[in-house]
Amino acid sequence: MLHTILLILLVIVSIALIAVVLLQSGKSAGLSGAISGGAEQLFGKQKARGIDLVLHRMTIVLAVLFFILTIAVAYFQL
């Protein structure tokens, strides 16, 4: 029973981790990043800084949960 609950939680955390990573903006956002790359280095990146910080923290929390759940599933599988 506990193994099944941990597996379900692991799948949910895995899907959430994939979604959060895909929502993050890259270092250079395609063509617009190539064009304005010099300006961002000169003036700093101001837009959407708050959401990037939230997504970054969510990624760390979900990654830690992923590893803990993976170890727990492996332990309780025996």
N, C-alpha and C positions, 0 to 999 in steps of 0.2 A: 504494500500500500504506500509506504513512504517512498519507495523507489519510483513509483508511478507519479506521485506528486512532484518529486524532484525533477523527473524528466519533463513534465509539463511546464514547470517553472523555467527549466533550462531552454526549452523551445521558445517560450515567450521572451525571455531575456535575449536570446540569440536574434530573434526577429527585431526586437527593439534596438539592439546594438547595430544591426545592419542599417536600419532606418535612420538612426542618429548619425552614423558615419556618412551616409549618402546625403543627408541634409546639410552637412557642413560645407562651407565654401572652401575651394582650393586656394593654394598660394597665388596662382594667377588664374583668373576666371576666364579662360579661353582668350578670344581675340580682344575683348575689352581689357583684360589684364595686361596683354602685350602692349596695347596702345597707352593705357594710363599707368603702366608699371613705374615709370620714372617719377610721375607726380605722386604716386602713393609712397614711394621711398622718400621723396622730398618733404611732403606735408603729412605723412602718416595716414593710415587707413582709418577713417572716421565713421563710415557708414556701417551699420549693423554690427557694431562691436559688442553690444549687449547680448544679442542672440548667439553670436559666435562663442562668447564666454559660457553661456548656459549650455550650449551643445557640447562644448569641450568638457565641462564638468560632468554632464550626463554620460559622456563617453567613458570617462574614467570610472564612474560608479558602476555602469553596466559591465565594463570589462572586468572589474574586480568581482562582481556578482557572478559573471560567467565562469571565471576560474574557480571560485568557491563552489558553485553548483556542479561544475564538471568533476571536481575532486570528490564531492559528496556522492554523486551518482556512481562514480567508480568504486568508492568505498562501500556503499550499500548494495552494490551489485553482487558482491561475494556472498 
